[in-house]
Amino acid sequence: RLTGQQQEINNLIQRKNAVDEENARLKTEFCNLNQKFKDKSQELKDTEECAQKKEEQNRLVIKHLEEENKGLNTCCADLLNDLEKLRKQEAQWETEKSGNDAKIK
């Protein structure tokens, strides 16, 4: 009976050692996975910050381009007005020239 109990104790010790080894392995794996999670979390945070900065830069570029476009539209409108005035003036000069040519003949 004593031998049976001793054998049972030895089996329990072996199981305990196996469980302790498995626990140690799982703890190491957990630590590694936890570190990877922290690294990935930091990487995600950095990526989000970078994306946010890029969005802000893009907003500023768009705002600048819209302002520049507004200025160019104003300039185009002014040039079109000037062109229209010059065309009217050209038409007036053509009329005057025709009149003068008629007088000369």
C-alpha positions in Angstrom: 0.0 0.0 0.0 2.9 2.3 0.9 4.5 1.6 -2.5 1.3 2.4 -4.3 1.0 5.7 -2.4 4.6 6.5 -3.1 4.0 5.8 -6.8 0.9 8.0 -6.7 3.0 10.8 -5.1 5.7 10.4 -7.8 3.0 10.6 -10.5 1.5 13.7 -8.9 5.0 15.3 -8.7 5.6 14.5 -12.3 2.2 16.0 -13.3 2.9 19.1 -11.1 6.3 19.5 -12.8 4.7 19.2 -16.2 2.0 21.7 -15.3 4.7 24.1 -13.9 6.7 23.8 -17.1 3.5 24.4 -19.2 2.7 27.4 -16.9 6.2 28.8 -17.4 6.0 28.3 -21.2 2.5 29.9 -21.3 3.7 32.8 -19.1 6.7 33.4 -21.4 4.3 33.2 -24.5 1.9 35.6 -22.8 4.7 38.1 -22.0 5.9 37.9 -25.7 2.4 38.4 -27.0 1.8 41.2 -24.5 5.0 42.9 -25.7 3.9 42.5 -29.3 0.5 43.9 -28.5 2.2 47.0 -26.8 4.4 47.4 -29.9 1.5 47.1 -32.3 -0.5 49.5 -30.1 2.3 52.1 -30.3 2.7 51.5 -34.0 -1.1 52.1 -34.5 -0.9 55.2 -32.4 2.1 56.5 -34.4 0.3 55.7 -37.6 -2.8 57.5 -36.5 -0.8 60.5 -35.5 1.0 60.5 -38.8 -2.4 60.2 -40.7 -3.8 63.1 -38.6 -0.8 65.3 -39.5 -1.1 64.4 -43.1 -4.8 65.2 -43.1 -4.0 68.6 -41.5 -1.3 69.3 -44.1 -3.8 68.3 -46.8 -6.4 70.6 -45.4 -3.9 73.5 -45.4 -2.8 72.7 -48.9 -6.4 72.6 -50.1 -7.2 75.9 -48.3 -4.1 77.5 -49.9 -5.1 76.2 -53.3 -8.6 77.4 -52.9 -7.4 80.9 -52.0 -5.0 80.8 -54.9 -7.8 79.7 -57.2 -10.0 82.5 -55.9 -7.2 85.0 -56.7 -6.7 83.4 -60.2 -10.5 83.6 -60.9 -10.5 87.3 -59.9 -7.5 87.8 -62.2 -9.2 86.0 -65.1 -12.3 88.0 -64.6 -10.3 91.2 -64.7 -8.5 90.0 -67.8 -11.8 89.1 -69.5 -13.1 92.6 -68.7 -10.0 94.2 -70.1 -10.3 92.0 -73.2 -13.9 93.1 -73.7 -12.9 96.7 -73.3 -10.1 96.3 -75.9 -12.5 94.6 -78.3 -15.0 97.4 -78.0 -12.1 99.9 -78.5 -10.9 97.9 -81.5 -14.4 98.0 -83.0 -14.6 101.7 -82.4 -11.3 102.2 -84.0 -12.3 100.1 -87.0 -15.4 102.2 -87.3 -13.4 105.4 -87.1 -10.8 104.0 -89.6 -13.6 103.1 -92.0 -14.9 106.6 -91.7 -11.5 108.1 -92.2 -10.8 105.8 -95.1 -14.1 106.9 -96.7 -13.2 110.6 -96.2 -9.7 110.0 -97.7 -11.2 108.4 -100.8 
